[in-house]
């Protein structure tokens, strides 16, 4: 069984920064894709950023230049550095992992609230 856990959410003022972390644990496996999604109240879940093994990161237009996704393949971990946060970044953020067999795993989510 694979467990995915996010951490690092919290309350931050507009313009501030937060770093989310994602850790996958369980039986040994390789991560093909790591992605971050978010879901704001009353809205659908949306892709924020993703990165595949050996590939370049991709970002939603709304976060380009402000967010940075990274991963550590050896440790099955990854981060989402979020800078210049805006009110509209408020959401529950989810880590999504796809292994090389195409199986998808989700974390339980971590709340990010941007408020003055």
NUDRENTOR-28542 format. One record per atom (N, C-alpha, C, CB): residue number from 1; atom name; x, y, z. Coordinates in pm, 1 decimal. Atoms other than C-alpha are relative to their C-alpha. Glycine has a CB too. Example, Ala and Ser with C-alpha at 12.3 -4.5 7.8 and 13.67 -1.06 7.14 Angstrom:
2
<1, "N", <89.0, -119.0, 0.0>>
<1, "CA", <1230.0, -450.0, 780.0>>
<1, "C", <90.0, 120.0, 0.0>>
<1, "CB", <-99.2, 2.7, 124.6>>
<2, "N", <-82.0, -119.0, -6.0>>
<2, "CA", <1367.0, -106.0, 714.0>>
<2, "C", <-77.0, 109.0, 73.0>>
<2, "CB", <41.4, 46.2, -141.5>>
END
This chain:
116
<1, "N", <85.1, -118.2, 0.0>>
<1, "CA", <0.0, 0.0, 0.0>>
<1, "C", <89.5, 124.4, 0.0>>
<1, "CB", <-96.7, -0.1, 123.4>>
<2, "N", <-74.6, -125.3, 8.5>>
<2, "CA", <125.3, 347.5, -86.0>>
<2, "C", <-80.5, 109.3, 68.1>>
<2, "CB", <30.8, 37.6, -147.8>>
<3, "N", <63.5, -113.3, -67.4>>
<3, "CA", <47.8, 646.9, 129.3>>
<3, "C", <65.0, 129.5, -47.1>>
<3, "CB", <10.7, -13.8, 154.7>>
<4, "N", <-47.4, -130.8, 43.3>>
<4, "CA", <76.5, 1004.5, 10.5>>
<4, "C", <-45.9, 102.3, 103.0>>
<4, "CB", <-52.6, 35.8, -143.6>>
<5, "N", <31.1, -96.2, -106.1>>
<5, "CA", <92.4, 1280.0, 269.2>>
<5, "C", <53.2, 137.4, -38.6>>
<5, "CB", <60.2, -45.5, 135.9>>
<6, "N", <-41.5, -138.4, 22.7>>
<6, "CA", <98.8, 1653.9, 215.4>>
<6, "C", <20.4, 68.8, 134.6>>
<6, "CB", <-105.2, 76.8, -85.8>>
<7, "N", <-20.0, -82.0, -118.8>>
<7, "CA", <221.9, 1905.9, 466.7>>
<7, "C", <40.7, 139.6, -42.3>>
<7, "CB", <106.3, -61.9, 93.6>>
<8, "N", <-48.4, -135.1, 26.5>>
<8, "CA", <302.9, 2274.6, 492.3>>
<8, "C", <-106.6, 104.3, -23.5>>
<8, "CB", <87.4, -2.8, -115.6>>
<9, "N", <104.9, -99.2, 19.5>>
<9, "CA", <-34.3, 2438.3, 446.1>>
<9, "C", <-14.5, 89.7, 121.5>>
<9, "CB", <-132.1, -68.1, -30.3>>
<10, "N", <20.9, -90.8, -110.9>>
<10, "CA", <-151.0, 2722.5, 662.4>>
<10, "C", <-60.8, 130.8, -45.6>>
<10, "CB", <129.5, 25.8, 71.4>>
<11, "N", <54.7, -133.6, 25.5>>
<11, "CA", <-259.8, 3084.6, 679.8>>
<11, "C", <114.5, 95.5, -31.1>>
<11, "CB", <-82.9, 51.1, 121.9>>
<12, "N", <-104.2, -94.1, 40.1>>
<12, "CA", <-57.9, 3349.2, 501.5>>
<12, "C", <-65.5, 125.6, -55.8>>
<12, "CB", <95.8, -63.6, -104.9>>
<13, "N", <52.2, -124.9, 53.9>>
<13, "CA", <-109.5, 3711.2, 406.0>>
<13, "C", <28.0, 10.9, -149.9>>
<13, "CB", <60.8, 119.4, 74.1>>
<14, "N", <-28.5, -21.2, 142.7>>
<14, "CA", <-131.9, 3820.7, 43.4>>
<14, "C", <142.2, 50.3, -20.8>>
<14, "CB", <-99.9, 99.7, -60.7>>
<15, "N", <-138.9, -33.6, 25.8>>
<15, "CA", <214.1, 3847.9, -103.7>>
<15, "C", <98.7, -89.5, 70.8>>
<15, "CB", <25.2, 139.5, 38.9>>
<16, "N", <-87.4, 87.7, -76.4>>
<16, "CA", <351.0, 3589.7, 134.1>>
<16, "C", <34.4, -128.1, -73.2>>
<16, "CB", <-63.6, -33.1, 130.7>>
<17, "N", <-46.9, 125.6, 58.7>>
<17, "CA", <503.6, 3248.3, 71.7>>
<17, "C", <-31.8, -117.5, 90.0>>
<17, "CB", <150.1, 6.0, -26.6>>
<18, "N", <15.7, 127.3, -70.2>>
<18, "CA", <440.2, 2889.2, 169.5>>
<18, "C", <66.9, -107.4, -83.9>>
<18, "CB", <-151.2, -33.9, 25.9>>
<19, "N", <-51.4, 115.3, 71.6>>
<19, "CA", <607.1, 2563.7, 80.6>>
<19, "C", <-75.4, -123.6, 44.4>>
<19, "CB", <151.4, -16.9, 23.1>>
<20, "N", <68.9, 126.3, -25.0>>
<20, "CA", <403.0, 2248.5, 52.7>>
<20, "C", <95.1, -114.5, -30.6>>
<20, "CB", <-129.8, -11.3, -85.1>>
<21, "N", <-81.1, 118.5, 22.7>>
<21, "CA", <566.1, 1910.6, 76.2>>
<21, "C", <-89.2, -121.0, -18.5>>
<21, "CB", <97.4, -22.5, 115.8>>
<22, "N", <72.0, 124.2, 26.1>>
<22, "CA", <454.2, 1571.6, -47.0>>
<22, "C", <96.4, -115.9, 20.8>>
<22, "CB", <-60.3, -2.0, -144.6>>
<23, "N", <-82.8, 117.3, -24.6>>
<23, "CA", <589.2, 1239.6, 71.2>>
<23, "C", <-80.5, -126.2, -26.5>>
<23, "CB", <54.4, 0.3, 144.2>>
<24, "N", <64.0, 128.2, 30.0>>
<24, "CA", <502.3, 897.5, -64.1>>
<24, "C", <75.3, -109.6, 73.2>>
<24, "CB", <-3.4, -27.8, -153.7>>
<25, "N", <-63.5, 108.2, -76.1>>
<25, "CA", <569.7, 598.6, 155.8>>
<25, "C", <-74.6, -129.8, -23.8>>
<25, "CB", <3.8, 33.0, 151.0>>
<26, "N", <59.6, 130.4, 19.9>>
<26, "CA", <501.7, 230.9, 144.9>>
<26, "C", <96.5, -88.8, -74.7>>
<26, "CB", <-132.5, 11.2, -75.2>>
<27, "N", <-89.1, 89.9, 71.8>>
<27, "CA", <634.2, -42.0, -73.4>>
<27, "C", <74.9, 77.3, -108.0>>
<27, "CB", <-78.8, -117.4, -61.8>>
<28, "N", <-88.4, -70.2, 92.3>>
<28, "CA", <913.5, 57.4, -304.3>>
<28, "C", <-63.9, 13.8, -137.5>>
<28, "CB", <133.6, -72.9, -11.3>>
<29, "N", <51.2, -21.4, 134.0>>
<29, "CA", <800.4, 212.1, -629.8>>
<29, "C", <63.2, 125.2, -56.8>>
<29, "CB", <-154.0, 10.8, -0.1>>
<30, "N", <-53.2, -118.7, 64.1>>
<30, "CA", <905.2, 473.5, -878.5>>
<30, "C", <-111.1, 94.2, -39.5>>
<30, "CB", <82.5, -37.3, -121.1>>
<31, "N", <98.7, -100.9, 35.4>>
<31, "CA", <720.9, 796.6, -937.4>>
<31, "C", <22.6, 45.7, -142.4>>
<31, "CB", <6.0, 119.3, 96.6>>
<32, "N", <-7.3, -51.1, 136.2>>
<32, "CA", <650.2, 875.2, -1300.4>>
<32, "C", <-40.0, 146.5, -3.5>>
<32, "CB", <-89.4, -82.1, -93.7>>
<33, "N", <49.5, -136.8, 0.8>>
<33, "CA", <451.0, 1188.9, -1241.2>>
<33, "C", <-35.4, 42.9, 140.8>>
<33, "CB", <-121.3, 13.8, -92.6>>
<34, "N", <45.1, -62.4, -123.4>>
<34, "CA", <408.3, 1415.4, -944.8>>
<34, "C", <-68.9, 130.6, -38.0>>
<34, "CB", <119.3, 24.4, 99.8>>
<35, "N", <76.1, -119.7, 33.8>>
<35, "CA", <148.9, 1687.2, -957.0>>
<35, "C", <-66.0, 56.0, 125.2>>
<35, "CB", <-106.0, -30.8, -108.1>>
<36, "N", <76.5, -67.2, -103.9>>
<36, "CA", <-24.8, 1937.0, -734.8>>
<36, "C", <-130.1, 51.5, -61.8>>
<36, "CB", <82.3, 116.6, 64.6>>
<37, "N", <130.5, -50.3, 36.8>>
<37, "CA", <-394.0, 2009.2, -767.4>>
<37, "C", <-51.9, 83.9, 116.2>>
<37, "CB", <-98.1, -116.4, -35.3>>
<38, "N", <65.5, -73.6, -107.2>>
<38, "CA", <-611.7, 2246.4, -573.6>>
<38, "C", <-149.5, 8.5, -27.9>>
<38, "CB", <61.0, 141.1, 15.0>>
<39, "N", <144.9, -12.6, 12.0>>
<39, "CA", <-980.3, 2281.8, -505.3>>
<39, "C", <-47.6, 105.5, 97.7>>
<39, "CB", <-71.3, -135.6, 25.8>>
<40, "N", <56.3, -106.9, -80.5>>
<40, "CA", <-1140.8, 2599.7, -382.7>>
<40, "C", <-147.2, -29.5, 24.2>>
<40, "CB", <18.8, 137.9, -68.8>>
<41, "N", <140.9, 24.3, -29.5>>
<41, "CA", <-1487.4, 2602.3, -224.4>>
<41, "C", <-88.9, 34.1, -119.5>>
<41, "CB", <-42.9, 81.3, 122.0>>
<42, "N", <92.9, -22.2, 108.8>>
<42, "CA", <-1755.9, 2564.5, -488.5>>
<42, "C", <59.6, -11.9, -138.1>>
<42, "CB", <-59.4, 131.6, 14.0>>
<43, "N", <-65.8, 11.4, 130.5>>
<43, "CA", <-1504.2, 2503.1, -765.1>>
<43, "C", <51.0, -141.6, -22.0>>
<43, "CB", <116.2, 100.4, -11.4>>
<44, "N", <-55.3, 130.3, 32.0>>
<44, "CA", <-1370.6, 2200.3, -945.4>>
<44, "C", <149.1, -5.2, 33.2>>
<44, "CB", <-23.1, -32.8, -147.7>>
<45, "N", <-142.4, 18.4, -23.6>>
<45, "CA", <-1032.1, 2055.7, -867.9>>
<45, "C", <75.5, 35.1, -127.5>>
<45, "CB", <31.3, -145.5, 45.1>>
<46, "N", <-76.5, -41.7, 116.5>>
<46, "CA", <-770.8, 2206.9, -1096.7>>
<46, "C", <147.3, -33.4, 17.2>>
<46, "CB", <-17.8, 149.5, -24.9>>
<47, "N", <-142.9, 29.2, -0.3>>
<47, "CA", <-415.6, 2119.2, -1191.5>>
<47, "C", <77.7, 129.2, 18.7>>
<47, "CB", <42.7, -70.9, -130.7>>
<48, "N", <-82.9, -116.7, -28.4>>
<48, "CA", <-162.2, 2362.7, -1051.0>>
<48, "C", <137.2, -13.6, -65.0>>
<48, "CB", <14.9, 19.5, 151.1>>
<49, "N", <-133.6, 21.9, 53.3>>
<49, "CA", <172.2, 2212.0, -1147.9>>
<49, "C", <25.5, -149.1, -7.8>>
<49, "CB", <107.5, 70.1, 86.7>>
<50, "N", <-32.8, 141.5, 12.8>>
<50, "CA", <318.1, 1881.5, -1261.2>>
<50, "C", <140.7, -13.9, -54.2>>
<50, "CB", <-101.0, -72.7, -91.2>>
<51, "N", <-133.2, 29.0, 52.8>>
<51, "CA", <648.6, 1723.2, -1340.4>>
<51, "C", <13.2, -150.3, -15.4>>
<51, "CB", <112.2, 57.0, 92.7>>
<52, "N", <-19.0, 142.1, 23.0>>
<52, "CA", <726.4, 1387.4, -1495.9>>
<52, "C", <148.0, -34.2, 15.0>>
<52, "CB", <-52.3, -40.9, -139.9>>
<53, "N", <-136.8, 45.7, -18.4>>
<53, "CA", <1037.5, 1181.0, -1447.7>>
<53, "C", <84.3, 41.1, -120.4>>
<53, "CB", <4.4, -153.3, 20.3>>
<54, "N", <-87.7, -43.2, 107.5>>
<54, "CA", <1315.2, 1339.7, -1648.9>>
<54, "C", <-52.8, 111.7, -85.1>>
<54, "CB", <29.9, -112.5, -85.4>>
<55, "N", <61.8, -104.6, 80.9>>
<55, "CA", <1086.7, 1610.5, -1777.1>>
<55, "C", <5.5, 136.2, 64.9>>
<55, "CB", <-141.8, -35.0, -28.8>>
<56, "N", <4.3, -135.9, -49.5>>
<56, "CA", <1033.7, 1978.8, -1732.4>>
<56, "C", <-134.4, 26.0, 67.7>>
<56, "CB", <24.1, 100.3, -114.4>>
<57, "N", <125.2, -27.7, -70.2>>
<57, "CA", <772.2, 2120.0, -1499.8>>
<57, "C", <-99.3, 75.4, -88.1>>
<57, "CB", <27.5, 79.8, 126.5>>
<58, "N", <106.9, -72.6, 66.1>>
<58, "CA", <440.3, 2248.4, -1624.9>>
<58, "C", <-84.7, 68.8, 105.3>>
<58, "CB", <-86.0, -94.1, -87.5>>
<59, "N", <76.5, -79.4, -95.9>>
<59, "CA", <228.7, 2513.8, -1456.5>>
<59, "C", <-128.6, 52.3, -62.3>>
<59, "CB", <84.2, 116.4, 52.1>>
<60, "N", <120.1, -71.0, 42.2>>
<60, "CA", <-119.8, 2651.5, -1476.4>>
<60, "C", <37.5, 146.1, -22.2>>
<60, "CB", <-115.1, -13.9, 105.8>>
<61, "N", <-31.1, -140.1, 30.1>>
<61, "CA", <-117.4, 3000.8, -1624.1>>
<61, "C", <-13.7, 88.7, 123.8>>
<61, "CB", <-91.7, 51.7, -111.3>>
<62, "N", <27.5, -84.2, -116.8>>
<62, "CA", <-252.9, 3139.3, -1298.1>>
<62, "C", <112.9, 1.2, 102.2>>
<62, "CB", <-126.0, -45.9, 66.6>>
<63, "N", <-107.0, 7.0, -99.7>>
<63, "CA", <59.6, 3036.2, -1104.8>>
<63, "C", <138.9, 13.4, -60.4>>
<63, "CB", <-8.9, -129.7, 75.2>>
<64, "N", <-130.9, -11.4, 65.4>>
<64, "CA", <337.4, 3071.8, -1360.9>>
<64, "C", <76.5, 120.3, 53.2>>
<64, "CB", <-16.4, 11.3, -152.6>>
<65, "N", <-83.7, -106.2, -52.6>>
<65, "CA", <625.1, 3274.9, -1225.8>>
<65, "C", <-10.7, 18.2, 149.6>>
<65, "CB", <-33.9, 126.8, -66.6>>
<66, "N", <17.1, -13.5, -144.9>>
<66, "CA", <501.1, 3240.6, -869.1>>
<66, "C", <23.0, -132.0, 74.0>>
<66, "CB", <-139.3, 52.2, 30.9>>
<67, "N", <-12.3, 131.3, -62.5>>
<67, "CA", <499.3, 2866.5, -795.7>>
<67, "C", <112.7, -77.9, -66.6>>
<67, "CB", <-133.4, -78.3, -9.2>>
<68, "N", <-104.4, 87.5, 52.1>>
<68, "CA", <781.0, 2616.8, -836.6>>
<68, "C", <-18.5, -140.0, 55.7>>
<68, "CB", <140.3, 54.4, 34.9>>
<69, "N", <12.7, 140.2, -40.9>>
<69, "CA", <741.2, 2239.8, -830.7>>
<69, "C", <136.4, -66.0, -9.2>>
<69, "CB", <-104.2, -75.7, -88.2>>
<70, "N", <-125.3, 74.1, 2.4>>
<70, "CA", <1030.7, 2014.5, -746.7>>
<70, "C", <-25.1, -139.1, 56.3>>
<70, "CB", <111.1, 74.0, 80.7>>
<71, "N", <13.4, 136.5, -49.7>>
<71, "CA", <1084.6, 1647.8, -668.6>>
<71, "C", <137.0, -59.4, 25.7>>
<71, "CB", <-78.3, -87.1, -99.3>>
<72, "N", <-121.0, 75.4, -32.1>>
<72, "CA", <1345.4, 1420.4, -518.2>>
<72, "C", <-31.5, -145.6, -29.0>>
<72, "CB", <45.6, 21.3, 150.5>>
<73, "N", <34.9, 135.6, 40.7>>
<73, "CA", <1324.7, 1090.0, -701.5>>
<73, "C", <51.3, -105.4, 98.3>>
<73, "CB", <55.2, -28.0, -138.3>>
<74, "N", <-58.0, 98.6, -89.1>>
<74, "CA", <1549.0, 911.3, -457.2>>
<74, "C", <-78.1, -17.7, 128.8>>
<74, "CB", <140.0, 37.7, 31.8>>
<75, "N", <73.6, 4.5, -125.6>>
<75, "CA", <1326.5, 993.5, -162.7>>
<75, "C", <-150.9, -6.9, -19.0>>
<75, "CB", <34.3, 119.9, 82.6>>
<76, "N", <144.4, -1.3, 26.7>>
<76, "CA", <984.9, 989.1, -333.9>>
<76, "C", <-68.5, 115.7, 72.1>>
<76, "CB", <-63.5, -133.1, 42.6>>
<77, "N", <57.0, -120.9, -59.7>>
<77, "CA", <920.5, 1340.3, -210.8>>
<77, "C", <-0.7, 112.4, -101.6>>
<77, "CB", <78.6, 41.9, 125.7>>
<78, "N", <3.6, -115.4, 87.8>>
<78, "CA", <841.1, 1670.7, -369.5>>
<78, "C", <-53.8, 120.1, 74.1>>
<78, "CB", <-84.3, -28.4, -123.5>>
<79, "N", <43.6, -124.4, -61.9>>
<79, "CA", <765.2, 2031.4, -290.8>>
<79, "C", <-72.1, 87.7, -101.0>>
<79, "CB", <119.1, 74.9, 59.7>>
<80, "N", <58.4, -106.7, 80.0>>
<80, "CA", <556.3, 2315.5, -419.3>>
<80, "C", <28.1, 129.1, 74.3>>
<80, "CB", <-154.6, -21.4, -24.2>>
<81, "N", <-31.9, -129.9, -58.7>>
<81, "CA", <709.3, 2651.8, -338.5>>
<81, "C", <-95.1, 102.5, -59.0>>
<81, "CB", <149.2, 39.9, -25.8>>
<82, "N", <101.0, -96.3, 44.2>>
<82, "CA", <442.8, 2918.8, -354.6>>
<82, "C", <38.6, 138.7, 49.8>>
<82, "CB", <-141.9, -39.5, 51.4>>
<83, "N", <-37.3, -137.5, -33.5>>
<83, "CA", <544.2, 3284.1, -363.5>>
<83, "C", <-105.6, 96.7, -52.3>>
<83, "CB", <139.2, 35.0, -58.4>>
<84, "N", <92.6, -105.4, 43.7>>
<84, "CA", <352.2, 3606.8, -408.9>>
<84, "C", <-144.2, -49.1, 1.5>>
<84, "CB", <36.9, 48.9, -140.7>>
<85, "N", <133.0, 60.9, -9.2>>
<85, "CA", <37.3, 3436.5, -288.9>>
<85, "C", <-110.1, 104.3, -8.4>>
<85, "CB", <-13.4, -78.6, 129.7>>
<86, "N", <115.5, -86.6, 19.4>>
<86, "CA", <-296.6, 3587.0, -379.9>>
<86, "C", <-120.9, -59.7, 70.2>>
<86, "CB", <-29.0, 20.6, -150.2>>
<87, "N", <121.2, 47.6, -64.8>>
<87, "CA", <-639.0, 3563.3, -224.5>>
<87, "C", <-58.8, -119.7, -74.2>>
<87, "CB", <-102.8, 112.3, 8.7>>
<88, "N", <59.6, 106.2, 80.9>>
<88, "CA", <-748.9, 3342.0, -511.1>>
<88, "C", <78.9, -130.2, 1.7>>
<88, "CB", <-14.0, 46.7, -140.8>>
<89, "N", <-74.7, 125.4, -16.9>>
<89, "CA", <-483.0, 3084.9, -425.4>>
<89, "C", <-54.7, -82.6, 116.0>>
<89, "CB", <148.7, 29.2, 22.7>>
<90, "N", <60.0, 72.2, -111.5>>
<90, "CA", <-690.3, 2986.6, -123.9>>
<90, "C", <-71.9, -124.3, -50.1>>
<90, "CB", <-97.2, 90.4, 77.3>>
<91, "N", <57.0, 127.9, 44.3>>
<91, "CA", <-782.0, 2620.2, -162.9>>
<91, "C", <59.0, -112.0, 83.7>>
<91, "CB", <26.9, -24.7, -151.7>>
<92, "N", <-63.5, 120.9, -51.5>>
<92, "CA", <-716.1, 2269.6, -45.5>>
<92, "C", <91.3, -51.8, -110.9>>
<92, "CB", <-106.9, -109.1, 44.0>>
<93, "N", <-99.3, 44.0, 97.8>>
<93, "CA", <-400.9, 2150.8, -219.5>>
<93, "C", <25.9, -149.6, 18.8>>
<93, "CB", <132.5, 81.6, 14.1>>
<94, "N", <-17.6, 144.9, -0.7>>
<94, "CA", <-357.6, 1785.1, -312.0>>
<94, "C", <123.3, -40.9, -79.9>>
<94, "CB", <-124.4, -68.8, -56.2>>
<95, "N", <-111.8, 60.2, 72.4>>
<95, "CA", <-50.2, 1591.3, -411.0>>
<95, "C", <-51.7, -123.5, -73.4>>
<95, "CB", <117.8, -37.1, 97.1>>
<96, "N", <40.5, 111.5, 84.4>>
<96, "CA", <-104.7, 1346.5, -693.1>>
<96, "C", <124.6, -68.6, -53.4>>
<96, "CB", <-91.3, 47.7, -116.1>>
<97, "N", <-115.8, 77.2, 46.8>>
<97, "CA", <138.6, 1070.8, -780.6>>
<97, "C", <-48.4, -110.9, -90.5>>
<97, "CB", <81.5, -58.1, 119.0>>
<98, "N", <27.0, 110.5, 92.0>>
<98, "CA", <134.6, 833.0, -1073.5>>
<98, "C", <127.6, -81.2, -12.3>>
<98, "CB", <-48.7, 51.5, -140.4>>
<99, "N", <-120.8, 81.3, 11.7>>
<99, "CA", <372.6, 540.7, -1073.4>>
<99, "C", <19.9, -45.4, -145.0>>
<99, "CB", <-7.8, -122.4, 94.1>>
<100, "N", <-31.8, 39.8, 136.9>>
<100, "CA", <530.8, 384.5, -1379.4>>
<100, "C", <-96.8, -104.3, -54.1>>
<100, "CB", <141.1, -53.4, -6.8>>
<101, "N", <102.7, 92.7, 44.1>>
<101, "CA", <250.9, 130.7, -1389.8>>
<101, "C", <-132.2, 67.7, -28.7>>
<101, "CB", <-19.7, -106.1, 102.3>>
<102, "N", <122.0, -73.9, 28.5>>
<102, "CA", <-5.5, 405.7, -1430.4>>
<102, "C", <-98.5, 7.9, 114.6>>
<102, "CB", <-66.6, -60.0, -115.1>>
<103, "N", <89.5, -5.3, -115.1>>
<103, "CA", <-154.8, 372.9, -1084.2>>
<103, "C", <11.4, 137.2, 65.5>>
<103, "CB", <32.9, -112.9, 101.9>>
<104, "N", <6.0, -135.1, -56.1>>
<104, "CA", <-262.9, 701.2, -928.1>>
<104, "C", <-27.4, -4.2, 149.2>>
<104, "CB", <-107.5, 82.6, -70.5>>
<105, "N", <19.1, -13.1, -144.5>>
<105, "CA", <-239.9, 795.4, -563.7>>
<105, "C", <-22.3, 146.2, 33.1>>
<105, "CB", <121.8, -56.4, 78.8>>
<106, "N", <29.6, -135.8, -45.3>>
<106, "CA", <-377.0, 1100.4, -386.6>>
<106, "C", <28.4, 13.0, 149.7>>
<106, "CB", <-147.2, 36.7, -30.5>>
<107, "N", <-10.1, -32.1, -140.5>>
<107, "CA", <-295.6, 1263.7, -58.2>>
<107, "C", <-135.1, 47.5, 51.8>>
<107, "CB", <107.9, 106.1, 23.7>>
<108, "N", <125.0, -40.8, -61.9>>
<108, "CA", <-559.2, 1381.9, 184.7>>
<108, "C", <-26.5, 149.5, -14.6>>
<108, "CB", <0.8, -37.6, 145.7>>
<109, "N", <14.8, -143.2, 21.3>>
<109, "CA", <-499.6, 1748.1, 105.6>>
<109, "C", <47.7, 82.4, 118.2>>
<109, "CB", <-143.1, 32.5, -29.0>>
<110, "N", <-42.1, -93.8, -103.5>>
<110, "CA", <-366.8, 2044.9, 296.8>>
<110, "C", <-57.9, 137.3, -33.7>>
<110, "CB", <156.4, 5.7, 11.5>>
<111, "N", <68.3, -127.5, 21.3>>
<111, "CA", <-545.4, 2376.0, 343.0>>
<111, "C", <100.5, 113.6, -10.7>>
<111, "CB", <-99.3, 27.8, 113.5>>
<112, "N", <-76.2, -124.6, 14.7>>
<112, "CA", <-386.7, 2695.2, 215.7>>
<112, "C", <-100.7, 114.4, 0.2>>
<112, "CB", <87.7, 0.4, -132.4>>
<113, "N", <88.9, -114.5, -9.4>>
<113, "CA", <-560.3, 3015.8, 317.8>>
<113, "C", <81.4, 127.5, -11.2>>
<113, "CB", <-80.2, -2.6, 131.8>>
<114, "N", <-65.9, -128.7, 19.5>>
<114, "CA", <-447.9, 3352.9, 189.0>>
<114, "C", <-99.6, 108.0, 39.9>>
<114, "CB", <49.0, 18.7, -148.9>>
<115, "N", <93.4, -98.3, -53.9>>
<115, "CA", <-606.9, 3630.5, 387.4>>
<115, "C", <76.1, 109.1, 74.4>>
<115, "CB", <-102.7, -67.5, 93.4>>
<116, "N", <-60.2, -109.8, -74.6>>
<116, "CA", <-524.4, 3970.4, 528.8>>
<116, "C", <-67.8, 15.0, 135.3>>
<116, "CB", <-9.3, 131.2, -79.3>>
END
